[in-house]
Amino acid sequence: MINNQRFNPVKHLTAVREFIMLIILALIIVVLSILSPAFADVKNFINIFKQAAINGILATGMMCVILTGGFDLSVGSIVGFTGVIAALFAQGQYPIAVPIFFSVFCGLAIGLVNGLCVSWLAIPAFVVTLGTQSIVRGLAYLASGGMPIFGVTKAYEQIAGGLLFGFIPFLVIYYVLIVLCFGFILTKTVYGRRIYMTGGNATAAEVSGINVNFIKMSVYGICGLLSGVAGCLLTSRTISGSPVTGQGYELDAIAAVVIGGISLEGGSGKWYGSMIGALMLAVISNGLDIMRVPSYYQLLFKGFIIVIAVFLDVHSKLKRK
């Protein structure tokens, strides 16, 4: 039987959409390396990973939430608040574990509150996390008195500022370990499969015996926890905690997830997608900075890539239907 169907390039592209953004990332790296030899320097590539680390950590948590069909607008505020908390406890009067614990614990607690409201109280995620975004930012200002907190110890500064073997930033190591950890969770554990099932079809997942409310609450907790980790690391990196830190970070985190091929409808996407997206944003920002291109062009490139990613996602959904 002869197949008379015409070749449809969109369908063929969307069939491998998980790899398209990786190919685009590689092409961007090649082009920037040609245009600017300084971009191709090994030290610069390490710097790109360092620049991508904070957004990448946030995107990893955001990915878990988006896989269930939700999203979290409060992560930027959580970064600012937990960074202030970490700075307050990292003045030298407490062991180094104390600021780390409180920043991560506060992030986890806020995330669980978000999850509780979204899952058990059935309040839309947009409303809950938008409200939390404002509340937590206000708490950051109250905790800091509206001023940046300086004076963290050298030991605390080394958490994110230190180097392994003299050239690999600890910040990059933390990021890679977090991504690999969640890659294992999402692909090799029952919990990870339940996250995908909840996002794919919550009703079917509930009928199958999955506690959908618990899964939804837990992913918001994870997102908050990783936001606390990011706040802690960012305070260590910048040697200060400021209530204005993290503004707009939630948009970059969502952008990284979407660029990485994670479906906004939930239930599909590769675990490494958020890393691809975070690296792409960092590569574009770094490359344009090196070439001294005005920063607002970064918004153009970012928006263009996001549109491509969503286009591929939408058409892949239409193909399956």
C-alpha positions as CSV (number, residue, x, y, z in Angstrom):
1,M,0.0,0.0,0.0
2,I,1.4,3.3,-1.1
3,N,1.5,6.1,1.5
4,N,0.4,9.3,-0.2
5,Q,0.7,11.4,2.9
6,R,2.7,14.5,2.3
7,F,5.8,15.2,4.4
8,N,4.9,17.4,7.3
9,P,8.1,19.0,8.7
10,V,6.2,20.3,11.8
11,K,5.1,16.9,12.8
12,H,8.6,15.4,12.3
13,L,10.2,18.2,14.3
14,T,7.7,17.9,17.2
15,A,8.3,14.2,17.4
16,V,11.8,14.9,18.6
17,R,11.1,18.2,20.3
18,E,13.0,17.2,23.5
19,F,16.2,17.3,21.4
20,I,15.5,20.4,19.4
21,M,16.3,22.9,22.1
22,L,19.6,21.0,22.8
23,I,20.5,21.4,19.1
24,I,19.6,25.1,19.2
25,L,21.8,25.5,22.3
26,A,24.7,23.8,20.5
27,L,24.2,26.1,17.5
28,I,24.1,29.2,19.7
29,I,27.4,28.1,21.3
30,V,29.0,27.5,18.0
31,V,27.9,30.9,16.6
32,L,28.9,32.8,19.7
33,S,32.3,31.0,19.7
34,I,32.9,32.1,16.1
35,L,31.8,35.7,16.7
36,S,33.8,36.0,19.9
37,P,36.9,33.8,20.6
38,A,36.7,34.9,24.3
39,F,33.3,33.1,24.6
40,A,34.9,29.7,23.8
41,D,37.4,30.0,26.6
42,V,37.2,27.1,29.1
43,K,37.0,29.5,32.0
44,N,34.1,31.3,30.4
45,F,32.2,28.0,30.0
46,I,32.7,27.4,33.8
47,N,31.4,30.9,34.4
48,I,28.3,30.1,32.3
49,F,27.5,27.1,34.4
50,K,28.0,29.3,37.5
51,Q,25.6,31.9,36.1
52,A,23.1,29.2,35.3
53,A,23.3,27.5,38.7
54,I,20.8,29.6,40.7
55,N,18.2,29.8,38.0
56,G,18.8,26.1,37.2
57,I,18.1,25.1,40.9
58,L,14.9,27.1,40.8
59,A,14.0,25.6,37.5
60,T,14.4,22.1,38.8
61,G,11.9,22.8,41.5
62,M,9.6,24.6,39.1
63,M,9.8,21.6,36.7
64,C,8.4,19.3,39.4
65,V,5.5,21.7,39.9
66,I,4.8,22.2,36.2
67,L,4.9,18.4,35.6
68,T,1.8,18.2,37.8
69,G,0.1,20.9,35.8
70,G,0.8,23.8,38.2
71,F,3.3,26.6,38.6
72,D,4.8,28.7,41.4
73,L,5.1,32.5,41.2
74,S,6.6,32.9,44.7
75,V,10.0,31.4,44.1
76,G,11.7,34.7,43.6
77,S,10.3,36.1,46.8
78,I,11.3,32.9,48.7
79,V,14.9,33.4,47.4
80,G,14.9,36.9,48.8
81,F,13.4,36.0,52.2
82,T,15.5,32.9,52.8
83,G,18.6,34.8,51.7
84,V,17.9,37.4,54.4
85,I,17.3,34.7,57.0
86,A,20.6,33.1,56.0
87,A,22.5,36.4,56.3
88,L,21.0,37.1,59.7
89,F,22.2,33.8,61.1
90,A,25.6,33.8,59.3
91,Q,27.1,36.7,61.3
92,G,29.4,34.4,63.2
93,Q,27.4,33.8,66.4
94,Y,26.0,30.5,65.2
95,P,27.5,27.4,63.6
96,I,27.5,27.4,59.8
97,A,24.8,24.7,59.8
98,V,22.3,27.1,61.4
99,P,21.8,29.6,58.5
100,I,21.7,26.7,56.1
101,F,19.1,24.9,58.0
102,F,16.8,27.9,58.6
103,S,17.0,29.2,55.0
104,V,16.1,25.7,53.6
105,F,13.5,25.1,56.3
106,C,11.7,28.4,55.6
107,G,11.7,27.7,51.9
108,L,10.2,24.2,52.5
109,A,7.6,25.6,54.9
110,I,6.4,28.3,52.5
111,G,6.3,25.7,49.7
112,L,4.2,23.3,51.7
113,V,1.8,26.2,52.6
114,N,1.5,26.8,48.8
115,G,0.9,23.1,48.2
116,L,-1.7,22.8,51.0
117,C,-3.7,25.7,49.5
118,V,-3.5,24.4,45.9
119,S,-4.2,20.7,46.7
120,W,-6.4,20.4,49.8
121,L,-8.1,23.8,49.6
122,A,-8.4,23.7,45.8
123,I,-7.4,27.4,45.4
124,P,-5.9,28.1,41.9
125,A,-2.1,28.0,41.9
126,F,-2.0,31.5,40.2
127,V,-3.9,33.1,43.1
128,V,-2.1,31.2,45.9
129,T,1.4,31.8,44.6
130,L,0.8,35.4,43.5
131,G,-0.4,36.1,47.1
132,T,2.5,34.3,48.6
133,Q,4.8,36.2,46.4
134,S,3.7,39.5,47.9
135,I,3.5,38.1,51.5
136,V,6.9,36.6,51.5
137,R,8.5,39.7,49.9
138,G,6.9,41.7,52.7
139,L,8.4,39.3,55.3
140,A,11.8,39.8,53.7
141,Y,11.6,43.5,54.2
142,L,10.4,43.1,57.8
143,A,13.2,40.7,58.6
144,S,15.9,42.9,57.2
145,G,14.4,46.3,58.1
146,G,14.4,47.1,54.5
147,M,18.1,47.1,54.3
148,P,20.7,44.6,52.9
149,I,22.3,42.4,55.5
150,F,26.1,42.3,55.3
151,G,28.9,40.8,57.4
152,V,28.5,37.0,56.7
153,T,31.5,34.9,57.8
154,K,34.2,33.7,55.6
155,A,33.2,30.2,56.2
156,Y,29.7,30.9,55.0
157,E,31.1,32.8,52.0
158,Q,33.0,29.6,51.0
159,I,29.8,27.6,50.7
160,A,29.1,28.9,47.2
161,G,32.3,30.9,46.7
162,G,34.8,28.1,47.1
163,L,36.5,26.1,44.3
164,L,37.2,22.4,43.9
165,F,40.7,21.6,42.5
166,G,41.1,25.4,42.3
167,F,38.9,26.0,39.3
168,I,35.5,24.2,39.6
169,P,33.0,26.4,41.6
170,F,31.2,24.6,44.4
171,L,28.0,26.3,43.1
172,V,28.3,24.3,39.9
173,I,28.8,21.1,41.8
174,Y,25.7,21.7,43.9
175,Y,23.7,22.4,40.8
176,V,24.8,19.3,38.9
177,L,24.2,17.1,42.0
178,I,20.7,18.5,42.4
179,V,19.8,17.9,38.8
180,L,21.1,14.3,38.8
181,C,19.3,13.7,42.1
182,F,16.0,14.8,40.7
183,G,16.7,13.0,37.4
184,F,16.9,9.8,39.4
185,I,13.8,10.6,41.4
186,L,11.7,11.3,38.3
187,T,12.9,8.3,36.3
188,K,13.7,5.6,38.7
189,T,11.2,6.0,41.6
190,V,7.5,5.3,42.1
191,Y,7.1,8.9,43.4
192,G,8.6,10.3,40.2
193,R,6.2,8.2,38.1
194,R,3.3,9.4,40.2
195,I,4.3,13.0,39.5
196,Y,4.1,12.4,35.8
197,M,0.8,10.5,36.2
198,T,-0.7,13.3,38.3
199,G,0.1,15.9,35.6
200,G,-1.0,13.7,32.7
201,N,-4.4,12.8,34.1
202,A,-5.2,13.6,37.7
203,T,-8.5,11.9,37.7
204,A,-7.1,8.6,36.3
205,A,-4.2,8.9,38.8
206,E,-6.6,9.2,41.7
207,V,-8.7,6.2,40.4
208,S,-5.5,4.2,40.3
209,G,-5.0,4.8,44.0
210,I,-2.5,7.7,43.9
211,N,-3.0,10.4,46.5
212,V,-3.1,13.3,44.1
213,N,-3.4,15.9,46.8
214,F,-0.3,14.7,48.5
215,I,1.7,14.6,45.3
216,K,0.7,18.2,44.4
217,M,1.4,19.4,47.9
218,S,4.8,17.7,48.0
219,V,6.0,19.2,44.7
220,Y,5.3,22.7,45.9
221,G,7.2,21.7,49.0
222,I,10.1,20.6,46.9
223,C,10.0,23.9,44.9
224,G,10.0,25.9,48.1
225,L,12.9,23.8,49.5
226,L,15.0,24.4,46.4
227,S,14.2,28.1,46.5
228,G,15.5,28.1,50.0
229,V,18.7,26.3,48.8
230,A,19.0,28.9,46.0
231,G,18.5,31.8,48.6
232,C,21.2,30.3,50.8
233,L,23.7,29.9,48.0
234,L,23.0,33.3,46.5
235,T,23.6,34.9,49.9
236,S,26.9,33.1,50.1
237,R,27.9,34.1,46.6
238,T,27.0,37.8,47.0
239,I,28.1,37.9,50.6
240,S,24.9,39.6,51.6
241,G,21.2,39.1,51.9
242,S,18.8,41.7,50.4
243,P,15.0,41.9,50.5
244,V,15.0,42.9,46.8
245,T,17.0,39.8,45.7
246,G,15.1,37.4,43.5
247,Q,12.7,39.8,41.8
248,G,11.8,38.3,38.4
249,Y,13.5,35.0,39.2
250,E,10.2,33.1,38.9
251,L,9.8,34.2,35.3
252,D,13.3,33.0,34.4
253,A,12.7,29.7,36.1
254,I,9.4,29.1,34.2
255,A,11.2,30.2,31.0
256,A,14.0,27.7,31.6
257,V,11.4,24.9,32.1
258,V,9.4,25.8,29.0
259,I,12.6,26.1,26.8
260,G,13.7,22.7,28.1
261,G,10.6,21.0,26.6
262,I,8.5,20.5,29.8
263,S,4.9,20.8,28.8
264,L,3.0,23.5,30.6
265,E,-0.1,21.2,30.7
266,G,1.9,18.8,32.8
267,G,2.7,15.1,32.5
268,S,5.5,15.2,29.9
269,G,9.0,16.3,29.6
270,K,12.5,15.1,30.2
271,W,14.2,15.5,33.6
272,Y,17.2,17.2,32.0
273,G,15.0,19.8,30.2
274,S,15.3,22.4,32.9
275,M,19.1,22.3,32.7
276,I,19.0,22.8,29.0
277,G,16.8,25.8,29.4
278,A,18.8,27.3,32.2
279,L,22.0,26.9,30.3
280,M,20.5,28.4,27.1
281,L,19.4,31.5,29.0
282,A,22.9,31.7,30.6
283,V,24.7,31.2,27.3
284,I,22.7,33.9,25.6
285,S,23.2,36.4,28.4
286,N,26.9,35.6,28.7
287,G,27.5,35.8,24.9
288,L,25.7,39.1,24.5
289,D,27.6,40.5,27.4
290,I,30.9,39.5,26.0
291,M,30.0,41.1,22.7
292,R,28.8,44.2,24.5
293,V,25.3,43.9,23.1
294,P,22.8,46.0,25.0
295,S,21.0,43.9,27.7
296,Y,17.5,44.5,26.3
297,Y,18.4,42.3,23.3
298,Q,18.5,39.4,25.7
299,L,14.8,39.8,26.2
300,L,14.3,39.6,22.5
301,F,16.3,36.3,22.2
302,K,14.7,34.9,25.3
303,G,11.1,35.7,24.1
304,F,11.9,34.3,20.6
305,I,13.2,31.0,22.1
306,I,10.2,30.7,24.5
307,V,7.8,31.1,21.6
308,I,9.6,28.3,19.6
309,A,9.4,26.0,22.6
310,V,5.7,26.6,23.2
311,F,5.0,26.2,19.5
312,L,6.6,22.8,19.5
313,D,4.8,21.8,22.6
314,V,1.4,22.8,21.2
315,H,1.9,21.1,17.9
316,S,3.1,17.9,19.6
317,K,-0.1,17.9,21.6
318,L,-2.1,18.3,18.4
319,K,-0.3,15.5,16.7
320,R,-1.1,13.1,19.6
321,K,-4.8,14.1,19.4
